[in-house]
């Protein structure tokens, strides 16, 4: 029996609409669209729909700067 090793969210979905990505992350729709427009978040088009893969959403979130305003080693 083969096991599925593809990463998915707790929703079990591999891609999300902008509204869903907003709800999952707590970020506003405008912020999601701004990140897409700036090239920081990869989105894809399927017809008129804009979708964000779970992997791209996770990569975007992991790439955000850490809170606190201090980089490691800086004083």
Buried (B, 14 or more C-beta within 10 A) or exposed (E): EEEEEEEEBEEEBEBBBBEBBBEBBEBEEEBBBEBBEEEEBBBEEEEEEBBBBBBBBEEBEEEEEEEEEEEEEEE
